[in-house]
Amino acid sequence: MQKKQIAMLIFIAIIAVLLVVSFQTPGSIADSETYQCGTYATIWALLPPVIAIGLALVTKEVYTSLLAGIITGALLYSNFNLELMINTMLFNEEGGMIYKLSDSGNVGILVFLVMLGILVSLLNRAGGSAAFGKWASKHIKTRIGAQISVMILGVLIFVDDYFNCLTVGSVMRPVTDRHKVSRAKLSYIIDATAAPVCIIAPISSWAAAVTSSVPSDSGINGFAVFIQTIPYNLYALLTLVMLLLITLLRVDFGPMKKHEMNAIKGDLFTTPGRPYEGNEEEVLKENSHVLDLVLPVAVLIVSCIVAMVYTGGFFEGVSFVEAFADSNASVGLVLGGAVSLVFTFIYYMMRDVLSFQEFTECIPEGFKSMIAPILILTMAWTLSGMTNLLGAKVFVADMVAKSAGSLQGFLPMVIFLVAAFLAFATGTSWGTFSILIPIVLGVFPSGQMMVISIASCLAGAVCGDHCSPISDTTIMASAGGHCEHVNHVATQLPYALMVAAICLVGYFIIGVLQAVGMAAFSWIALPVCIVLMVGVLLVIRSRNGGKEEI
């Protein structure tokens, strides 16, 4: 009781200090177009995401952690003026929560989330998920087979990471549940086949983002450079290799090992946090069929791809690749989701597996199932906005630009680290490479070193995005796997960090080869990294006492 009283007194004292500061500073600063905070583009700009991420990992509570980061960012931006802090959090045009939610792209993602929630609810209510799980259990006999199936589907859905995360989870959850694969492991597989696959897929929303990040006045074909970076994107390639190896070798480590061992015993969640457990009951009807799941999902995939190229002008004569490069992923996903819901309604009515009343009941059920990821996404976007207002990207970009000249031999490794840290702190890989690619081109305007440096930038951005609790892709993977978000982050982090460490070795090798004039042998870095990864995993497995149970 005494601790609570002390905490309350400290809280009141902080509010009192902020009120004093607010009264002593002019209220007009909230309206000044030339206003700039005292911590702009300094190391303090990184404090909000550090607080949010640190609190989330310590307290295992993501909502209040994100809110604490947002409040910290708003306080720093407002120079501790309480009035401006509140206005910044809610109404700032570049980072406030209201403006983040009024952004058409962001709202499109939220609408697509709701549509996916409704579709999943329909698949469960019609018995399609249970029928697919029953069919899959006859063809997929082992835990390894279940995990490989998730990987294959994740690689096949390479067009967009949001779409990948939610679709793969919806389809494969019944299969992995039957084979006792933990929700944490399912979310990791989903996350590892989302951004890492999209960043090496020429036809994807990520390829379009990279292409658009190359300055138009550079005289460089952004898409051609993107293709050349694929063999040197070590993090993306090694993540897929890692995923395959830990599955075939049956080796897990860190918190994931505990989750997997508990799943084998029947507990798919391990921790008390089970945010989706109440709405996952599978219904198996007498007339339900595996096509009741396969057809709606197939229509969803096809309609989303068609809708994305439609937004890029494909039906107006633009080539397929160019249409994908210019597509609006948010609009395309919403259009595709709408088409799939209409198809599912007509198909289920014709099949007589759902009544009209049951169909309408699935709409609020699907919405409710997506409340958690919508809340996390909203606060993550706002926290990213606060970080941008504080000039975190400017601080990191300046740091890279100043050190580029003296570290050219090690620049791929340095760029990888900086990109990973920036993406981790801001929760956005697209924003990271849009900042760093122009800097890289300023140091290496052409040649193989330009390609390798851009590849290391993309690899680092995906790595940081993969590790960050405030990354939208990480949040989507948690939602797709129906795993508590903090569990997904905590279990995935050791795996991502191991791949990142091996990537650093690879980029160090490339830097040395470049320095001694043996740039033609840079390709050797990838096989060396794969051999190193196999060795590390074998050592871990031997320390674990051999293979895990099947």
C-alpha positions as CSV (number, residue, x, y, z in Angstrom):
1,M,0.0,0.0,0.0
2,Q,2.9,2.3,0.9
3,K,4.5,1.7,-2.6
4,K,1.2,2.8,-4.3
5,Q,1.1,6.0,-2.3
6,I,4.7,6.8,-3.1
7,A,4.1,6.1,-6.8
8,M,1.0,8.3,-6.7
9,L,2.9,11.2,-5.1
10,I,5.6,10.9,-7.7
11,F,3.0,11.0,-10.4
12,I,1.3,14.1,-8.9
13,A,4.7,15.8,-8.6
14,I,5.5,15.1,-12.3
15,I,2.1,16.6,-13.4
16,A,2.8,19.6,-11.2
17,V,6.2,20.2,-12.7
18,L,4.7,19.9,-16.2
19,L,1.9,22.4,-15.4
20,V,4.5,24.9,-14.2
21,V,6.5,24.5,-17.4
22,S,3.3,24.8,-19.4
23,F,2.4,28.1,-17.7
24,Q,5.9,29.5,-18.2
25,T,6.0,28.8,-22.0
26,P,3.9,30.6,-24.5
27,G,0.7,28.8,-25.6
28,S,1.3,30.1,-29.2
29,I,4.1,27.6,-29.8
30,A,1.4,25.0,-30.7
31,D,0.6,27.0,-33.8
32,S,4.0,28.1,-34.9
33,E,5.1,26.9,-38.3
34,T,8.8,27.4,-37.4
35,Y,8.6,25.5,-34.1
36,Q,11.3,22.9,-33.5
37,C,11.9,20.9,-30.3
38,G,15.1,21.1,-28.4
39,T,15.9,17.4,-28.9
40,Y,15.4,17.4,-32.7
41,A,17.9,15.1,-34.5
42,T,19.7,14.2,-31.3
43,I,20.2,10.9,-29.6
44,W,17.2,11.7,-27.4
45,A,15.0,11.3,-30.5
46,L,15.5,7.5,-30.1
47,L,14.3,7.5,-26.4
48,P,10.5,7.0,-27.1
49,P,10.9,3.7,-29.0
50,V,13.6,2.5,-26.6
51,I,11.2,3.1,-23.7
52,A,8.3,1.4,-25.5
53,I,10.3,-1.6,-26.6
54,G,12.1,-2.0,-23.2
55,L,8.8,-1.8,-21.2
56,A,7.1,-4.2,-23.5
57,L,9.8,-6.8,-23.1
58,V,10.0,-6.3,-19.3
59,T,6.3,-6.0,-18.4
60,K,4.9,-8.2,-21.2
61,E,2.2,-5.6,-21.6
62,V,2.3,-4.0,-25.1
63,Y,-0.5,-1.4,-24.9
64,T,0.7,0.6,-21.9
65,S,4.3,0.3,-23.2
66,L,3.4,1.8,-26.5
67,L,1.4,4.5,-24.8
68,A,4.4,5.3,-22.5
69,G,6.6,5.7,-25.6
70,I,4.1,8.0,-27.3
71,I,3.8,10.2,-24.2
72,T,7.6,10.4,-23.9
73,G,7.9,11.4,-27.6
74,A,5.1,14.0,-27.3
75,L,6.7,15.5,-24.1
76,L,10.1,15.8,-25.8
77,Y,8.6,17.4,-28.9
78,S,6.6,19.9,-26.8
79,N,9.6,20.8,-24.7
80,F,7.5,19.5,-21.7
81,N,4.6,21.9,-22.4
82,L,1.5,19.9,-21.4
83,E,-0.9,21.6,-23.8
84,L,1.4,21.0,-26.8
85,M,2.0,17.5,-25.7
86,I,-1.7,16.6,-25.9
87,N,-2.1,18.4,-29.2
88,T,1.0,16.6,-30.6
89,M,-0.2,13.2,-29.5
90,L,-3.6,13.5,-31.1
91,F,-3.7,16.3,-33.7
92,N,-0.2,16.8,-35.1
93,E,-0.5,16.5,-38.9
94,E,2.7,14.5,-39.3
95,G,2.5,12.2,-36.3
96,G,-0.7,12.6,-34.2
97,M,-3.0,9.6,-33.7
98,I,-6.0,11.3,-35.3
99,Y,-4.0,12.1,-38.5
100,K,-2.5,8.6,-38.6
101,L,-6.0,7.2,-38.5
102,S,-7.2,9.6,-41.2
103,D,-4.5,8.4,-43.6
104,S,-6.2,6.5,-46.4
105,G,-3.4,3.9,-46.6
106,N,-3.5,3.2,-42.9
107,V,-7.3,3.0,-42.8
108,G,-7.2,0.7,-45.8
109,I,-5.0,-1.7,-43.8
110,L,-7.4,-1.6,-40.9
111,V,-10.4,-2.3,-43.1
112,F,-8.5,-5.2,-44.7
113,L,-7.8,-6.5,-41.2
114,V,-11.5,-6.4,-40.4
115,M,-12.4,-8.1,-43.7
116,L,-9.9,-10.9,-42.9
117,G,-11.4,-11.3,-39.4
118,I,-14.8,-11.7,-40.9
119,L,-13.6,-14.1,-43.5
120,V,-11.9,-16.3,-40.9
121,S,-15.0,-16.2,-38.8
122,L,-17.0,-17.4,-41.9
123,L,-14.6,-20.2,-42.6
124,N,-14.9,-21.4,-39.0
125,R,-18.7,-21.1,-38.8
126,A,-19.2,-22.9,-42.2
127,G,-16.9,-25.7,-41.1
128,G,-14.3,-25.0,-43.8
129,S,-11.4,-24.7,-41.4
130,A,-12.2,-27.9,-39.6
131,A,-12.7,-29.8,-42.8
132,F,-9.4,-28.5,-44.1
133,G,-7.7,-29.5,-40.9
134,K,-9.2,-33.0,-41.1
135,W,-8.1,-33.3,-44.7
136,A,-4.6,-32.0,-43.9
137,S,-4.2,-34.4,-41.0
138,K,-4.5,-37.3,-43.4
139,H,-1.8,-35.9,-45.7
140,I,0.5,-34.1,-43.3
141,K,1.6,-36.7,-40.8
142,T,4.3,-34.9,-38.7
143,R,5.1,-31.6,-37.0
144,I,7.9,-31.2,-39.5
145,G,5.4,-31.6,-42.4
146,A,3.0,-29.0,-40.8
147,Q,5.8,-26.5,-40.4
148,I,7.1,-27.1,-44.0
149,S,3.5,-26.6,-45.3
150,V,3.3,-23.2,-43.6
151,M,6.7,-22.2,-45.1
152,I,5.7,-23.2,-48.6
153,L,2.4,-21.3,-48.4
154,G,4.3,-18.3,-47.0
155,V,6.8,-18.3,-49.9
156,L,4.0,-18.7,-52.5
157,I,2.2,-15.6,-51.1
158,F,5.0,-13.2,-51.9
159,V,3.1,-10.2,-53.2
160,D,2.6,-8.4,-49.9
161,D,3.7,-9.0,-46.3
162,Y,0.4,-7.9,-44.7
163,F,-1.5,-10.2,-47.0
164,N,1.0,-13.0,-46.4
165,C,0.8,-12.8,-42.6
166,L,-3.0,-12.8,-42.3
167,T,-3.7,-15.3,-45.1
168,V,-1.1,-17.9,-44.1
169,G,-2.2,-17.8,-40.5
170,S,-5.8,-18.2,-41.3
171,V,-5.3,-21.2,-43.6
172,M,-2.6,-23.1,-41.6
173,R,-3.6,-22.6,-38.0
174,P,-5.9,-25.7,-37.9
175,V,-3.1,-27.8,-39.3
176,T,-0.4,-26.6,-36.9
177,D,-2.8,-26.9,-34.0
178,R,-3.5,-30.5,-34.8
179,H,0.2,-31.3,-34.9
180,K,0.9,-29.4,-31.7
181,V,3.1,-26.6,-33.1
182,S,3.1,-23.7,-30.7
183,R,1.4,-20.4,-31.6
184,A,4.8,-18.7,-31.1
185,K,6.4,-21.0,-33.6
186,L,3.6,-20.5,-36.1
187,S,3.9,-16.7,-35.8
188,Y,7.7,-16.9,-36.3
189,I,7.3,-19.0,-39.5
190,I,4.7,-16.5,-40.8
191,D,6.9,-13.5,-40.0
192,A,10.0,-15.2,-41.4
193,T,8.2,-15.8,-44.8
194,A,6.7,-12.4,-45.0
195,A,9.1,-9.5,-45.3
196,P,12.2,-11.7,-46.0
197,V,10.4,-13.2,-48.9
198,C,8.8,-10.0,-50.2
199,I,12.2,-8.2,-50.2
200,I,13.7,-10.7,-52.6
201,A,10.6,-11.1,-54.8
202,P,10.7,-8.9,-57.9
203,I,6.9,-8.8,-58.1
204,S,5.9,-7.5,-54.7
205,S,4.9,-4.3,-53.0
206,W,8.3,-4.2,-51.4
207,A,10.1,-4.2,-54.7
208,A,8.0,-1.2,-55.7
209,A,9.0,0.6,-52.4
210,V,12.7,-0.1,-53.0
211,T,12.4,1.1,-56.6
212,S,10.7,4.3,-55.6
213,S,13.4,5.0,-53.0
214,V,16.1,5.4,-55.7
215,P,16.2,9.2,-56.5
216,S,14.7,10.0,-59.9
217,D,17.6,12.3,-60.8
218,S,20.3,9.6,-60.1
219,G,20.0,8.1,-63.6
220,I,19.8,4.6,-62.1
221,N,17.1,2.0,-62.9
222,G,15.8,1.2,-59.5
223,F,14.1,-2.0,-60.5
224,A,17.3,-3.3,-62.2
225,V,19.3,-2.5,-59.0
226,F,16.7,-4.3,-56.9
227,I,17.2,-7.5,-59.0
228,Q,21.0,-7.2,-58.6
229,T,20.7,-6.9,-54.8
230,I,18.9,-10.2,-54.3
231,P,22.1,-12.5,-54.1
232,Y,23.6,-10.1,-51.5
233,N,20.5,-9.7,-49.3
234,L,22.0,-12.0,-46.7
235,Y,19.4,-11.5,-44.0
236,A,16.5,-12.4,-46.2
237,L,18.2,-15.5,-47.7
238,L,19.7,-16.7,-44.4
239,T,16.3,-16.3,-42.6
240,L,14.8,-18.7,-45.0
241,V,17.7,-21.1,-44.7
242,M,17.5,-20.8,-40.9
243,L,13.8,-21.6,-41.0
244,L,14.4,-24.7,-43.0
245,L,17.3,-25.9,-40.9
246,I,15.6,-25.6,-37.5
247,T,12.7,-27.5,-38.8
248,L,14.6,-30.3,-40.4
249,L,17.1,-30.6,-37.6
250,R,14.3,-30.3,-35.0
251,V,16.2,-27.8,-32.9
252,D,14.9,-24.8,-31.0
253,F,16.5,-22.5,-28.4
254,G,15.7,-19.6,-26.2
255,P,12.1,-19.0,-25.1
256,M,10.9,-20.8,-28.3
257,K,12.1,-24.1,-26.9
258,K,9.9,-23.8,-23.9
259,H,6.9,-22.9,-26.1
260,E,7.5,-25.8,-28.4
261,M,8.0,-28.4,-25.6
262,N,4.8,-27.2,-23.9
263,A,2.9,-27.4,-27.2
264,I,4.0,-31.0,-27.6
265,K,2.4,-31.6,-24.2
266,G,-0.8,-29.9,-25.4
267,D,-0.4,-26.2,-24.4
268,L,-0.1,-24.2,-27.5
269,F,0.2,-20.9,-25.7
270,T,2.5,-21.5,-22.6
271,T,1.6,-18.1,-21.0
272,P,-1.7,-16.9,-19.6
273,G,-2.1,-14.4,-22.4
274,R,-4.4,-16.1,-25.0
275,P,-6.1,-13.2,-26.8
276,Y,-7.8,-15.3,-29.5
277,E,-8.6,-18.5,-27.6
278,G,-12.3,-17.6,-27.1
279,N,-13.2,-17.2,-30.8
280,E,-11.3,-20.2,-32.2
281,E,-13.8,-23.0,-31.8
282,E,-13.9,-25.1,-35.0
283,V,-17.3,-26.3,-36.3
284,L,-17.4,-29.4,-38.4
285,K,-20.7,-29.7,-40.2
286,E,-21.9,-32.8,-42.0
287,N,-22.0,-31.1,-45.4
288,S,-18.8,-29.1,-44.9
289,H,-16.0,-29.7,-47.4
290,V,-12.3,-28.8,-47.7
291,L,-13.3,-26.6,-50.7
292,D,-15.3,-24.4,-48.2
293,L,-11.9,-23.1,-47.1
294,V,-9.8,-23.5,-50.3
295,L,-12.1,-21.7,-52.7
296,P,-12.6,-18.5,-50.6
297,V,-8.9,-18.3,-49.9
298,A,-8.0,-18.9,-53.5
299,V,-10.4,-16.1,-54.6
300,L,-8.9,-13.8,-52.0
301,I,-5.4,-14.4,-53.3
302,V,-6.3,-14.0,-57.0
303,S,-8.6,-11.0,-56.4
304,C,-6.0,-9.2,-54.3
305,I,-3.3,-9.6,-57.0
306,V,-5.7,-8.5,-59.7
307,A,-6.9,-5.6,-57.7
308,M,-3.3,-4.5,-57.0
309,V,-2.2,-4.5,-60.6
310,Y,-5.5,-2.7,-61.4
311,T,-4.6,0.1,-59.1
312,G,-1.2,0.3,-61.0
313,G,-2.9,0.7,-64.4
314,F,-2.5,-2.8,-65.8
315,F,-5.8,-2.7,-67.5
316,E,-4.9,0.6,-69.1
317,G,-2.0,-0.9,-71.0
318,V,0.8,-0.8,-68.4
319,S,3.0,-3.9,-68.2
320,F,2.4,-6.3,-65.3
321,V,5.7,-5.5,-63.6
322,E,5.2,-1.7,-63.9
323,A,1.7,-2.0,-62.7
324,F,2.9,-3.9,-59.6
325,A,5.6,-1.3,-59.1
326,D,3.0,1.5,-59.2
327,S,0.3,-0.3,-57.3
328,N,-1.5,0.9,-54.2
329,A,-1.3,-2.1,-51.9
330,S,-3.8,-0.7,-49.4
331,V,-6.5,-0.1,-52.0
332,G,-5.8,-3.4,-53.8
333,L,-6.1,-5.4,-50.6
334,V,-9.4,-3.8,-49.6
335,L,-10.9,-4.4,-53.1
336,G,-9.6,-8.0,-53.1
337,G,-11.1,-8.5,-49.6
338,A,-14.5,-7.1,-50.7
339,V,-14.6,-9.4,-53.7
340,S,-13.7,-12.5,-51.6
341,L,-16.4,-11.7,-49.0
342,V,-19.0,-11.3,-51.8
343,F,-17.9,-14.6,-53.4
344,T,-17.9,-16.4,-50.0
345,F,-21.4,-15.2,-49.2
346,I,-22.8,-16.4,-52.6
347,Y,-20.9,-19.7,-52.4
348,Y,-22.0,-20.5,-48.9
349,M,-25.6,-19.6,-49.6
350,M,-25.5,-21.9,-52.7
351,R,-23.8,-24.7,-50.7
352,D,-26.3,-24.2,-47.8
353,V,-23.6,-24.4,-45.2
354,L,-24.5,-21.0,-43.6
355,S,-27.8,-19.2,-43.1
356,F,-28.1,-15.5,-43.8
357,Q,-28.4,-14.9,-40.1
358,E,-25.2,-16.9,-39.4
359,F,-23.4,-14.9,-42.1
360,T,-24.4,-11.6,-40.5
361,E,-23.4,-12.8,-37.0
362,C,-19.9,-13.4,-38.4
363,I,-19.4,-9.7,-39.2
364,P,-19.2,-8.4,-35.6
365,E,-17.4,-11.6,-34.6
366,G,-14.7,-10.9,-37.2
367,F,-14.4,-7.3,-36.2
368,K,-14.0,-8.2,-32.5
369,S,-11.3,-10.7,-33.3
370,M,-9.2,-7.9,-34.8
371,I,-9.5,-5.3,-32.1
372,A,-6.1,-6.3,-30.5
373,P,-4.0,-5.9,-33.7
374,I,-5.9,-2.7,-34.6
375,L,-5.1,-1.1,-31.3
376,I,-1.5,-2.1,-31.5
377,L,-1.1,-0.9,-35.0
378,T,-2.7,2.4,-34.2
379,M,-0.3,3.1,-31.3
380,A,2.7,1.8,-33.3
381,W,1.9,4.2,-36.1
382,T,1.6,7.0,-33.6
383,L,4.9,6.1,-31.9
384,S,6.6,6.1,-35.3
385,G,5.1,9.5,-36.0
386,M,6.5,10.8,-32.7
387,T,9.9,9.4,-33.5
388,N,9.9,11.1,-36.9
389,L,8.8,14.5,-35.4
390,L,11.9,14.2,-33.1
391,G,14.2,13.7,-36.2
392,A,15.4,10.2,-35.4
393,K,15.9,9.5,-39.1
394,V,17.8,12.7,-39.6
395,F,20.1,11.9,-36.7
396,V,20.9,8.4,-38.0
397,A,21.3,9.6,-41.6
398,D,23.8,12.3,-40.6
399,M,25.7,9.8,-38.5
400,V,26.0,7.4,-41.5
401,A,27.0,10.2,-43.9
402,K,29.7,11.5,-41.6
403,S,31.3,8.1,-41.1
404,A,30.9,6.8,-44.7
405,G,34.2,8.2,-46.0
406,S,36.4,6.6,-43.3
407,L,34.6,3.3,-43.2
408,Q,34.3,2.4,-46.9
409,G,35.8,-1.0,-46.6
410,F,33.4,-1.9,-43.8
411,L,30.5,0.1,-45.1
412,P,28.2,-2.9,-45.9
413,M,28.5,-4.1,-42.3
414,V,28.0,-0.6,-40.9
415,I,25.0,0.1,-43.2
416,F,23.5,-3.2,-42.1
417,L,23.8,-2.3,-38.4
418,V,22.5,1.2,-38.9
419,A,19.6,0.1,-41.0
420,A,18.7,-2.6,-38.5
421,F,18.8,-0.2,-35.6
422,L,16.8,2.5,-37.3
423,A,14.1,0.0,-38.4
424,F,14.0,-1.5,-34.9
425,A,13.6,1.9,-33.3
426,T,11.0,3.3,-35.8
427,G,9.2,0.0,-36.7
428,T,9.4,0.7,-40.4
429,S,11.7,-0.9,-42.9
430,W,10.3,1.1,-45.9
431,G,11.0,4.4,-44.1
432,T,14.5,3.1,-43.3
433,F,15.7,2.3,-46.8
434,S,14.0,5.4,-48.2
435,I,16.3,7.4,-45.9
436,L,19.5,5.4,-46.4
437,I,19.5,4.4,-50.1
438,P,20.0,8.0,-51.3
439,I,23.0,8.3,-48.8
440,V,24.4,5.0,-50.1
441,L,24.1,6.3,-53.7
442,G,26.0,9.4,-52.6
443,V,28.9,7.3,-51.5
444,F,28.8,4.7,-54.2
445,P,27.1,6.2,-57.3
446,S,27.8,3.1,-59.4
447,G,29.4,-0.3,-59.5
448,Q,29.2,-3.5,-57.6
449,M,29.9,-1.8,-54.2
450,M,26.7,0.3,-54.8
451,V,24.7,-2.9,-55.3
452,I,26.2,-4.6,-52.2
453,S,25.7,-1.5,-50.0
454,I,22.1,-1.2,-51.1
455,A,21.6,-4.9,-50.4
456,S,23.0,-4.5,-46.9
457,C,20.7,-1.6,-46.3
458,L,17.6,-3.7,-47.4
459,A,18.9,-6.6,-45.3
460,G,19.3,-4.4,-42.2
461,A,15.9,-2.8,-42.7
462,V,14.2,-6.2,-42.8
463,C,16.2,-7.4,-39.8
464,G,15.2,-4.4,-37.7
465,D,11.6,-4.7,-38.8
466,H,11.7,-8.4,-37.9
467,C,13.0,-7.8,-34.4
468,S,10.9,-4.7,-33.5
469,P,7.8,-5.1,-31.3
470,I,6.4,-1.9,-32.9
471,S,6.7,-3.1,-36.5
472,D,3.4,-3.5,-38.3
473,T,4.6,-6.7,-39.9
474,T,5.5,-8.2,-36.5
475,I,2.1,-7.1,-35.3
476,M,0.4,-8.7,-38.3
477,A,2.3,-12.0,-37.8
478,S,1.1,-12.1,-34.2
479,A,-2.5,-11.6,-35.4
480,G,-2.1,-14.2,-38.2
481,G,-0.7,-16.8,-35.8
482,H,-3.2,-15.8,-33.0
483,C,-0.3,-15.4,-30.6
484,E,0.0,-12.9,-27.9
485,H,2.2,-10.1,-29.4
486,V,4.8,-10.0,-26.6
487,N,5.2,-13.8,-26.8
488,H,5.9,-13.6,-30.5
489,V,8.5,-10.9,-30.1
490,A,10.3,-12.6,-27.2
491,T,10.5,-16.0,-28.9
492,Q,11.5,-14.6,-32.3
493,L,14.2,-12.3,-31.1
494,P,16.9,-14.9,-30.5
495,Y,16.4,-16.4,-33.9
496,A,16.5,-13.1,-35.7
497,L,19.6,-12.0,-33.7
498,M,21.4,-15.2,-34.6
499,V,20.8,-14.6,-38.3
500,A,21.8,-11.0,-37.9
501,A,25.1,-12.0,-36.3
502,I,25.9,-14.4,-39.1
503,C,25.0,-11.7,-41.6
504,L,27.6,-9.4,-40.0
505,V,30.2,-12.0,-40.6
506,G,29.1,-12.2,-44.3
507,Y,29.2,-8.5,-44.8
508,F,32.6,-8.3,-43.1
509,I,33.9,-10.9,-45.6
510,I,32.5,-8.9,-48.5
511,G,34.1,-5.7,-47.1
512,V,37.5,-7.5,-46.8
513,L,37.3,-8.9,-50.3
514,Q,36.4,-5.5,-51.7
515,A,39.3,-3.9,-49.8
516,V,41.9,-6.3,-51.2
517,G,40.6,-6.1,-54.8
518,M,38.9,-9.5,-54.9
519,A,35.3,-8.1,-55.4
520,A,34.6,-10.9,-57.9
521,F,34.6,-13.4,-55.1
522,S,32.0,-11.6,-53.0
523,W,29.5,-14.3,-53.7
524,I,31.4,-16.6,-51.4
525,A,29.9,-14.8,-48.4
526,L,26.5,-16.6,-48.6
527,P,27.8,-20.2,-48.7
528,V,30.2,-19.4,-45.8
529,C,27.3,-18.0,-43.8
530,I,25.2,-21.1,-44.5
531,V,28.0,-23.4,-43.3
532,L,28.5,-21.3,-40.2
533,M,24.7,-21.4,-39.5
534,V,24.6,-25.2,-39.8
535,G,27.6,-25.5,-37.4
536,V,26.0,-23.2,-34.8
537,L,22.7,-25.1,-35.0
538,L,24.4,-28.4,-34.6
539,V,26.2,-27.2,-31.6
540,I,22.9,-25.9,-30.1
541,R,21.3,-29.2,-30.8
542,S,24.1,-31.2,-29.1
543,R,23.8,-29.0,-26.1
544,N,20.0,-29.6,-26.0
545,G,20.7,-33.3,-25.8
546,G,19.8,-34.2,-29.4
547,K,16.7,-33.9,-31.5
548,E,13.4,-32.7,-30.1
549,E,10.3,-34.9,-30.3
550,I,8.6,-35.1,-33.7
